[in-house]
Structure formats: C-alpha cells, structure tokens
Amino acid sequence: MGDAATIEAQNRSALEAWARAMRATIVPVAENWWSITYQAEAVLADGSRMRCRYRYMIPRQAALRRWRRTYVVGLVHTEGRARCHHVRQVIPVGDTEAEARHRAELIASALVATERKGACGASVANLEVYVVERATLWKPRVARY
C-alpha cells in the first residue's frame, strides 16, 4: 500500500468527483470516535497506483457520543518466545453492556487478525483479550518489569 501516491481531498464532494473520474470505489479506511478517513484508489495507465483520501471530522457533539460508546480492547498472543500486544479502539453496538463488551472483543480480534497476521502471526485463534474498557474510563497502566 505504501507505493501509491496519495492526494488529500478538501471535502467529500472532491473525493467523490475524483473517484468518479478515476472509476474508483470509495471505502472507509480508518475510523475513531472523532473522525472517519475515506479513500479511493485507482490504477493508472502506466500501472502505478494513486489514491485520494478525505478525513471527515465528526462534529463535536456526535464525536462525544461516539467516544462514550468507544471501548479500548487489549489483546495479546505469543509468537515464538515473544508476547505481542495489540490495542484497538472500537465502537460496537449492543443492547446491554455485556453484549457491547463481547462485540468489542470480537471486532478488535478481527481487526488485529486482518491487519497484523502477516506481520506477527496474530489470528483470532491465538489472540487473548486482557482488557475491555470504555474509553471514558480507560487509563494506561504502567508496566512493571
């Protein structure tokens, strides 16, 4: 993915116009409680790739609501003799706290497995959840070695 030239669109309309002109599909590529990044990627006639991105900043009140629904999920797996840690922020849906926490675990595990399997061997089968906490309550813990 790093070999494509990237341009930044000033707004969603500019991204949509670029995508139409390049016959590219717009997809969300990053999301957190305060923004969503959309991207379209096209292969040019010479075989090189070009992408256009737009980062939508979520309005403050909506962002705060998303933050209150965000969970921080910590996962770990063993690779050889090393322990590999991963942390993801996810916004699950659920009717109860227990259901939302469970879905947060599933979403975070799937994200890590998809994003990191090739780099460190993370998979849904070998990831173990060690923390699921609402972002509003989460505080980094200092590791003691």
Backbone hydrogen bonds, N-H to C=O, Kabsch-Sander energy under -0.5 kcal/mol:
donor,donor_aa,acceptor,acceptor_aa,energy
4,A,1,M,-1.1
5,A,49,R,-1.8
7,I,51,R,-2.5
9,A,7,I,-0.5
9,A,53,R,-3.6
15,L,11,N,-1.8
16,E,12,R,-2.7
17,A,13,S,-2.4
18,W,14,A,-2.3
19,A,15,L,-2.7
20,R,16,E,-2.4
21,A,17,A,-2.4
22,M,18,W,-2.1
23,R,19,A,-0.7
23,R,20,R,-0.8
24,A,19,A,-2.7
27,V,39,Q,-2.8
29,V,37,T,-3.0
30,A,37,T,-1.3
32,N,35,S,-2.4
36,I,56,Y,-2.1
37,T,30,A,-3.0
38,Y,36,I,-0.5
38,Y,54,Y,-3.1
39,Q,27,V,-2.6
40,A,52,C,-2.2
41,E,25,T,-0.6
42,A,50,M,-3.0
44,L,42,A,-0.6
44,L,48,S,-3.5
47,G,44,L,-2.2
50,M,42,A,-2.6
51,R,5,A,-3.1
52,C,40,A,-2.7
53,R,7,I,-2.5
54,Y,38,Y,-2.4
56,Y,36,I,-3.2
56,Y,54,Y,-0.7
57,M,55,R,-0.6
58,I,34,W,-2.1
58,I,56,Y,-0.6
63,A,59,P,-2.9
64,L,60,R,-2.6
65,R,61,Q,-1.8
66,R,62,A,-2.4
67,W,63,A,-2.6
68,R,64,L,-2.0
69,R,65,R,-1.0
69,R,66,R,-0.5
70,T,66,R,-0.7
70,T,67,W,-1.0
71,Y,90,V,-3.0
72,V,133,E,-3.7
73,V,71,Y,-0.6
73,V,88,R,-2.9
74,G,131,V,-2.6
75,L,86,H,-3.3
76,V,128,E,-2.1
77,H,84,C,-1.8
79,E,82,A,-2.9
82,A,79,E,-2.1
84,C,77,H,-3.3
84,C,82,A,-0.5
85,H,83,R,-0.5
86,H,75,L,-2.9
88,R,73,V,-2.4
90,V,71,Y,-2.4
90,V,88,R,-0.5
100,A,96,T,-2.5
101,R,97,E,-2.6
102,H,98,A,-2.3
103,R,99,E,-2.5
104,A,100,A,-2.2
105,E,101,R,-2.1
106,L,102,H,-2.1
107,I,103,R,-2.9
108,A,104,A,-2.6
109,S,105,E,-2.4
110,A,106,L,-2.3
111,L,107,I,-2.6
112,V,108,A,-2.6
113,A,109,S,-2.5
114,T,110,A,-2.4
115,E,111,L,-2.9
116,R,112,V,-2.9
117,K,113,A,-1.3
119,A,116,R,-0.6
120,C,116,R,-2.9
121,G,116,R,-0.8
121,G,117,K,-1.7
122,A,116,R,-0.6
126,N,123,S,-0.6
127,L,123,S,-1.4
128,E,76,V,-2.8
130,Y,74,G,-2.8
131,V,74,G,-1.3
133,E,72,V,-2.3
135,A,70,T,-3.0
137,L,134,R,-1.5
138,W,134,R,-1.4
143,A,141,R,-0.5
145,Y,143,A,-0.6
